[in-house]
C-alpha cells in the first residue's frame, strides 16, 4: 500500500518487532488447547488463516491494485488476481503455496511431539538452509563467514538434540521416539522455507513477481484441505476453536501482511535480524505462560545457533548495505 511509504525507519523496526511477537505466539497458544487432536489443530489454524486472508487481501490490494487485465488469463484468473493476487498461471506461485502448506502442517504437528524451544530453534536455522540451497541450485556463492556459521549452528543443533536424545533414551523409548519424530517433522519447516524463498528469489530475478502473501493464502487452503479428512471426527472444544481462530488471524494472516509493509521500508538483513526475535519471544512465552522451561542443553545449543546466525548477519551487514528492499515476506515462521 502506498501509505506504507510514509513509515519512518524507526516505525518499521517497531512494527517488525511486533510482527515477530505475533509470530511467536503459536507455541504458547498450542499449550492452551484442551482436546483438539494433532491434525485437527493444523486444520483449524490453516482454515482460519485462509478465511482471514480471503477477507484481508481484497482490502489490502484496493489502495494499490495491480489489476490490469492480462489477455492470457481467463475471466476467473483475472478475478482471482484482482482481488487476492493469485497467479494461477505461475508454476512458481503454486510451488510457493505447496511450500507454505508443508510449513503450516509440519510446524503445528511438530509442536505436538516436542517442546516449543526445540521447534523454534530448528526453525531459526532456516536462513542457513536457504543459503545452502541457493548455493547448490542457483549458484550463489557463500562467503567464509556463512560456512562457519553453518558449521557452528550444526554443532549447536547436534549438541542440543543429542543430549536430549540420550536423556530421553534413559527415560523410555516413547519419549525418545517423540523427540525424534518431532524433530524430523520440525526439520521439514526450514527445508520447505528454503525451497520457498529460493523459488521466489529466482522467479523475481527472472522478472516474475511472486507475492508471498497470496502464496500464504494458497498454502493455507492446501493445508486445511489435506488435513480435513485426518482431522475428522472433530474433538476440539469451543475454547480450542477460538484459540486456533486467533492463531489464524493474529499469528499468521495479520503479521504476514504487516511484514510486507516492513519489507518495503527495511532491507533484507534488517528483516533477518529482527525475525530472530521470534525464537526469543516464543521460548519466553512458553516458559512464562505454559511453564515449559527449556533444559540447559536446549539453552546452550540454541544459544550457539542464534549466535552463529547473529554473527553471520552482522559481519555481512556492510557487504549488503546496498541490498534492495524486498517486496515480499522474508520467511516468517509458519
C-alpha positions in Angstrom: 0.0 0.0 0.0 1.3 3.4 -0.8 0.7 4.6 2.8 3.4 2.2 3.9 6.0 4.5 2.3 5.1 7.2 4.9 6.5 5.0 7.7 9.8 6.0 9.2 12.7 3.5 9.6 12.1 3.5 13.4 8.4 2.9 13.0 9.1 0.0 10.6 11.6 -1.5 13.1 9.0 -1.3 15.9 6.3 -2.8 13.5 8.7 -5.7 12.7 9.3 -6.4 16.4 5.5 -6.6 16.8 5.3 -9.0 13.8 8.0 -11.2 15.4 6.0 -11.2 18.7 2.8 -12.2 16.9 4.6 -15.0 15.0 6.0 -16.3 18.3 2.6 -17.0 19.9 1.9 -20.3 18.2 3.8 -22.4 20.7 2.2 -21.0 23.9 -1.3 -21.0 22.4 -0.9 -24.6 21.4 -0.3 -25.4 25.0 -3.7 -23.9 26.0 -5.6 -26.4 23.9 -7.9 -28.8 25.7 -8.9 -31.6 23.3 -8.0 -30.8 19.7 -6.0 -33.6 18.1 -2.9 -33.2 16.1 -4.3 -32.9 12.6 -7.3 -31.0 13.8 -5.1 -28.3 15.3 -3.5 -27.8 11.9 -6.8 -27.9 10.1 -8.4 -25.2 12.2 -5.4 -22.9 12.2 -5.0 -23.2 8.4 -8.7 -22.8 7.7 -8.9 -19.6 9.8 -5.8 -18.3 8.2 -7.3 -18.8 4.7 -10.6 -17.2 5.8 -8.8 -14.2 7.3 -6.7 -13.6 4.2 -9.8 -14.0 1.9 -11.2 -11.0 3.8 -7.9 -9.1 4.3 -6.3 -9.3 0.8 -9.1 -7.5 -1.2 -8.9 -4.6 1.3 -5.1 -4.7 1.3 -4.9 -4.6 -2.5 -7.5 -2.0 -3.0 -5.2 1.0 -2.5 -2.5 -0.2 -4.9 -4.2 -2.5 -7.3 -2.1 -4.1 -10.0 -5.2 -5.3 -11.7 -4.6 -4.6 -15.4 -6.3 -7.4 -17.3 -4.0 -9.9 -18.9 -5.3 -11.4 -22.1 -3.8 -14.8 -21.4 -5.7 -15.1 -18.2 -9.2 -16.5 -18.1 -12.0 -14.4 -16.5 -11.7 -16.4 -13.4 -7.9 -16.0 -13.4 -8.3 -12.2 -13.7 -10.8 -12.2 -10.9 -8.5 -14.2 -8.6 -5.6 -11.9 -9.3 -7.6 -8.7 -9.0 -8.9 -9.4 -5.5 -6.4 -11.8 -4.0 -3.2 -11.6 -6.0 -3.5 -15.2 -7.1 -1.4 -16.1 -10.1 -2.9 -19.4 -11.4 -0.7 -19.5 -14.5 2.5 -19.3 -12.5 4.2 -22.6 -11.6 6.4 -20.7 -9.0 3.3 -19.4 -7.3 1.9 -22.9 -6.9 5.2 -24.3 -5.7 5.4 -21.5 -3.2 1.9 -22.4 -2.0 2.8 -26.0 -1.6 5.9 -25.0 0.5 3.7 -22.9 2.8 1.3 -25.8 3.2 4.2 -28.0 4.3 5.4 -25.4 6.7 1.9 -24.8 8.2 1.3 -28.5 8.7 4.7 -29.6 9.9 5.0 -26.7 12.3 1.9 -27.4 14.3 2.4 -31.2 14.1 6.0 -30.8 15.5 4.6 -28.8 18.5 2.5 -31.8 19.4 5.6 -34.1 19.6 8.3 -31.9 21.1 8.9 -28.7 23.0 8.4 -25.2 21.7 12.1 -24.4 22.1 13.1 -27.4 20.0 10.8 -26.4 17.2 11.7 -22.7 17.2 15.5 -23.3 17.3 15.2 -25.7 14.3 13.2 -23.0 12.5 15.9 -20.4 13.3 18.3 -22.3 11.2 16.2 -21.6 8.1 18.4 -18.8 6.7 21.3 -21.2 6.7 19.3 -23.9 4.9 18.3 -21.2 2.4 21.9 -20.2 1.9 23.0 -23.8 1.2 20.1 -24.4 -1.2 20.8 -21.2 -3.1 24.4 -22.2 -3.3 23.7 -25.6 -5.0 20.6 -24.7 -7.1 21.1 -21.1 -8.4 24.9 -20.9 -7.9 25.0 -18.2 -5.2 28.4 -18.1 -3.7 28.7 -18.3 0.1 31.3 -16.3 2.0 33.6 -18.0 4.6 31.6 -16.4 7.4 28.4 -18.2 6.3 30.2 -21.6 6.0 31.5 -21.1 9.5 28.0 -20.1 10.7 26.6 -23.3 9.2 29.2 -25.4 11.0 28.6 -23.6 14.3 24.8 -23.9 14.0 25.2 -27.6 13.1 27.3 -28.2 16.2 24.7 -26.4 18.3 21.8 -28.5 16.9 23.7 -31.8 17.2 24.5 -31.0 20.8 21.0 -29.8 21.7 19.3 -32.9 20.2 22.0 -35.4 21.0 22.0 -34.6 24.7 18.2 -34.6 24.8 18.1 -38.0 23.0 20.5 -39.6 25.5 18.3 -38.3 28.3 15.1 -39.5 26.6 16.5 -43.0 26.0 17.2 -43.3 29.7 13.6 -42.3 30.5 11.9 -44.5 28.0 11.5 -45.3 24.3 8.2 -43.4 24.0 9.8 -40.1 24.9 12.8 -40.7 22.6 10.5 -41.6 19.7 8.5 -38.4 20.2 11.7 -36.3 20.2 12.9 -37.9 17.0 9.6 -37.7 15.2 9.0 -34.1 16.4 12.5 -33.1 15.3 12.2 -34.6 11.9 8.8 -33.0 11.3 10.2 -29.7 12.5 13.1 -30.0 10.1 10.6 -30.0 7.2 9.7 -26.4 8.0 13.1 -24.7 7.3 13.7 -27.1 4.4 10.3 -26.1 2.8 11.1 -22.4 3.7 14.4 -22.6 2.0 12.8 -24.0 -1.2 10.1 -21.4 -1.0 12.5 -18.5 -0.7 14.8 -19.8 -3.4 11.9 -20.3 -5.8 10.6 -16.8 -5.1 14.0 -15.2 -5.4 14.8 -17.0 -8.7 11.4 -16.0 -10.1 11.8 -12.4 -9.2 15.3 -12.3 -10.7 13.7 -13.5 -14.0 11.2 -10.7 -13.9 8.2 -12.6 -12.4 6.8 -11.0 -9.2 5.6 -13.6 -6.7 4.0 -12.0 -3.7 4.2 -14.3 -0.7 1.0 -13.1 1.0 -1.3 -14.6 -1.7 1.0 -17.7 -1.6 0.3 -17.9 2.1 -3.4 -17.9 1.2 -2.9 -20.8 -1.2 -0.8 -22.7 1.3 -3.5 -22.3 4.0 -6.1 -23.6 1.6 -4.0 -26.6 0.6 -3.1 -27.4 4.3 -6.6 -27.2 5.5 -7.9 -29.3 2.6 -5.4 -32.0 3.1 -5.7 -32.2 6.9 -9.5 -32.1 7.0 -10.0 -35.8 6.4 -7.4 -36.6 9.0 -9.0 -34.2 11.5 -12.4 -36.0 11.5 -14.2 -36.6 13.7 -13.7 -33.2 15.4 -12.8 -33.3 19.0 -11.9 -29.7 19.7 -13.7 -27.8 22.3 -15.2 -24.4 21.7 -12.3 -22.9 23.5 -9.9 -24.7 21.3 -11.6 -23.4 18.2 -11.4 -19.8 19.5 -7.7 -20.2 20.3 -7.0 -21.6 16.8 -9.1 -18.9 15.1 -7.0 -16.3 17.0 -3.8 -18.0 15.7 -5.1 -18.0 12.1 -5.8 -14.3 12.3 -3.2 -12.8 14.6 -0.3 -15.3 14.3 -0.4 -15.7 10.5 -2.7 -13.5 8.5 -2.1 -10.1 10.1 1.6 -10.4 10.7 2.2 -11.8 7.2 0.5 -8.8 5.8 2.3 -6.3 8.1 5.7 -7.8 7.3 5.2 -6.7 3.7 5.0 -3.2 4.9 8.2 -3.7 6.9 9.9 -5.2 3.9 9.2 -2.1 1.8 11.0 0.1 4.4 13.7 -2.2 5.8 16.4 -4.0 4.0 16.7 -7.8 3.9 19.5 -8.0 6.6 17.4 -5.9 9.0 14.4 -8.2 8.4 16.5 -11.3 9.0 17.9 -10.0 12.3 14.6 -8.8 13.7 12.9 -12.0 12.7 15.2 -13.9 15.1 13.3 -12.2 17.9 10.6 -14.8 17.2 12.7 -17.5 18.7 13.4 -15.5 21.8 9.8 -14.4 22.3 8.5 -17.9 21.6 10.7 -19.6 24.2 10.0 -16.9 26.8 6.2 -17.0 26.2 6.2 -20.8 26.5 8.4 -20.6 29.6 6.3 -17.9 31.4 2.7 -18.8 30.3 2.9 -22.5 29.8 5.6 -23.4 32.3 7.6 -25.1 29.6 11.1 -24.4 30.8 13.9 -25.2 28.3 16.6 -27.5 29.5 20.2 -26.3 29.9 21.1 -28.3 26.8 18.5 -26.5 24.8 19.6 -23.1 26.1 23.3 -23.8 25.4 22.8 -25.4 21.9 20.1 -22.9 20.9 22.3 -20.0 22.0 25.1 -21.3 19.7 22.7 -21.5 16.8 21.3 -18.0 17.4 24.9 -16.6 18.0 26.0 -18.1 14.7 23.1 -16.5 12.9 23.6 -13.1 14.5 27.4 -13.0 13.9 26.8 -14.1 10.2 24.3 -11.3 9.7 26.3 -8.6 11.5 29.5 -9.5 9.6 27.7 -9.4 6.3 25.9 -6.1 7.1 28.5 -3.9 5.3 28.6 -6.1 2.2 24.8 -6.0 1.9 24.1 -2.4 2.7 23.2 -1.9 -0.9 20.8 -4.9 -1.0 17.5 -4.0 -2.4 14.4 -3.9 -0.3 12.2 -6.9 -1.0 8.5 -6.7 -1.8 7.6 -10.0 -0.2 7.9 -11.7 3.1 11.3 -12.9 4.3 10.2 -16.3 5.5 8.2 -15.9 8.6 7.7 -18.7 10.9 4.6 -20.7 9.9 
